[in-house]
Amino acid sequence: MFPDRIRTDRLRLDRHDAAVDPLTFYAHAGADQTDSIDRETEHVSWSPHDTPKESAEVTERFADGWTGREAATYAVFPRDGEDGAGEYAGNTGLQVDWDRRTGTLGIWLREPFWGRGYSGERAIALADLAFRRLDLDLLAVEAYPANDQSVRAIEKYVDRLGGREAGVFRNRIADADGDPRDVRRYSVSRDEYEDAVDAGATGDEAGGGDVDGWPHAAFVDAVAFEA
């Protein structure tokens, strides 16, 4: 159902529960394990892991979501030629609601990998997964309104994918402390995506990369799925 590996121009996305063991996961996502973890988790719906056991439990949930065809969670690794090539840069995923034929994107990146446009690059890959492999009708993504950096990145790649902002949804989710939070929601339909790929988009960046007119058919064709 989900490909075990996805390759883009600059990234390799590997099935998380198979690629990253719980101790490695904890070393990057654990409380007080890095100087940047509090900043990295300020605008996500989970808290740093308290113990390696918690990292193991999260890894198990990733595996259950994968085998249950409910969610594909990938570890993000920069490819050769990138600063930090081969390092664990974070994770990304596609949550699938089959009844509504909708996929929802998520991403968490470690601070050394911010500002490179990786969010936009993996978005085009997961959009291709959602529409052309999983036959979904809608791709959605949400962010806390106060998360200016993520909102800017999302608006950039959603616009280039042909999508739009759906609005601010109040008390949409609960944060790590169980408190209700508003989110800003964006979506892209299959038709909008296909039109964007077929027509190409103007501009000179691929979510921060070097692919002129992203997204377009040549870039999409370069996205490789490996079983």
N, C-alpha and C positions, 0 to 999 in steps of 0.2 A: 504493500500500500504506500508507505512513505519510503523514499530513497534513503539508504543509509548514509550517503555522502552527496553533497552538492558542491560543485566548484563554480566560482565566479572568477572574474579577472584577477582579483586580489585576495580572495578569501576561500577557505575550505571550511565547509560546515559538516560536521560529523555527528552521527547519532550520539547524544550526550551520555546516556547511561553506559554505552559501550566504549566511549573514547576517554572519559574522565572518571577516575576512581574517586571514591568519597573523600579520601585524605587529601588528594590534590584539590578537589572541589572546596574542601574546608579551608585549605591554605589560602584561598583567594576570596572565599565568601564568608569566612568565619569572623565572628566578633573579635576585634583587636588583633586580627591576623595581619592586617596591612594598615598603613597610615591613612589610606584613602577610602577604606570601606564605608565609613559613615557618609562621606560625600557621594559615593557610588550608589548608595541605597536610599538617599534622601527622598527620591521621587518615585520609588517603586512600592509595590504592595506587600513586600516581604521584608523581614528584618534580617540582619546578619545572623548566621547560624551560631548557636551557643556552644555546640559540641560537634565532633566528627560524627556522632550518632545521628544528629539532625541532618547533616549533609548526606548520610547514607539513606535516611528516610526520604529526603527530597529526590535523591537519585532513583529510589524505588518507585516514587510517584511518576517520575519521568518515564520509567520503563513501563509502568502500568498504562499510562496514557498512550504510549506508543503501540503496545500490543492490543489495547482496546480500541485503537483507531480513533481516539478522541483528541490526541495532541501529538505533534511532532516537535520534540525539543532537541536542538542542535548545539553542540559546542562550536565556538567560533575560533578559527585559527588563521592568522595572516599567512599568505603563501610566500614562497621564496621571492626575494626582492623587496619585501616589505620590512620595515623596522620591526623587530620582534617576531620575525617569521618563525612559525611553529609554536609560539607561546599560546597558552590559553588566554584568550582575550575576553571571554564572557560567554553568554549563551543567548540564543534566540529561538523562537518557536512559532508554531501555527496551531492555534486552538480551533477545533472543527466542531461546528454545530450542524450535523447532517440534516436535521429536520428543517432548519432555516437555510440550508445550503450556503452557510457563511463561515468564513475563516477569519480569525482575529489574530493579528500580529502582536508579538511581544519581543522585547530585547533588553538585555542588561550587559553593558560593556564596562570593563575595568578602565580606570581613569587614564592609564598610559595610552589607551587606544581611542580616546575621544578626539573629535575634531578631524577625523580622517575621511568622513563620508561613508564609513562602513555600514551605518544604519540604512542609508539609501541603497547601497549595493546589494545588501542581503534582502531588502524589500523587493527588488525586482525579481530576485531568484525565488522568493517565497510566493510572490504574485503569480509567477509562471507555474509553480507547483500547484497553487490553489486552483487556477483556472484551466490549465492545460493538462494536468495530470489527475487532479482530484475532481474536476468537473463541477466546481462550486460556482455560485452566481454572484457572490459578494465578498469583498475583502474589507475588513474594518481594522482600525487601530485607535487606541485611546491613550490619552495622557492627562496628567493633572494640569489644570490651567496655569499653575504657578511654575511649571517646569518649562521655562522659556526656551532652553536649549533644545529639548526634545520637540516642543511644539514647532520651532523653526524648521528642524530637520524633517518632521512629518509633513508640514505644509509644503515643503519643497518637493519631496518625492511623490506625495499624493497628487499635487498639481501636475507633475510630469507624467504620472500614471493616468491622468484624465479624470481623477476623482474630485471630491469636494468635502467641505466640512459639513457635518450633520448638525452640529450645535453643541451646547454644553448641557450635559445630562446631570441633574442634581441627585446627590446621594446614590450615585450609580453603583459604587463598589465600597467595600470596607477595607481600610488600610491595615497595616500589620498590627495595630493596636485594637482593631475592631471598630474603629470610628468610621462613620459614613463619609465618603468623599465625592466631590463633583469631578467629572471628567469631561474633557473636550474630545469629541468623537469625529472621526473622518471615515469615509468609505469610498471604495472604487467598485463599480460594477464590472461584470465580464465584458459587456459591450464597450464601456469606457476604456478598459484596458486594451482590448483588441484594436480599437480606433487609435489609441496612443501609439501602440507598437507599429501599426500599419502606416500611420501618417508620419511618425517620428515627432520628436519634440525639439523646440529651439533651445539654444543654450550651449555651453561648452563644458559642462560638468556632468559626470555620472554620479550624483550624490557625493560630489567631492573628488571623483576620479577624473580620468582623462578621456572618457568616451564621448565624442562630440554627438550632440543630438539625442542623448539618452532620454527615454528608452527608445530603441528602434530594433528592427528585426535582427540585425547583425549582432547586437549585444545580447538579445534574448537567446539567439542561437548558440552563443558562447557559454550559456549556462548549462552545465553538465550534471545530470543526475546519474548516480551510480547505485545500483541495487545493493 
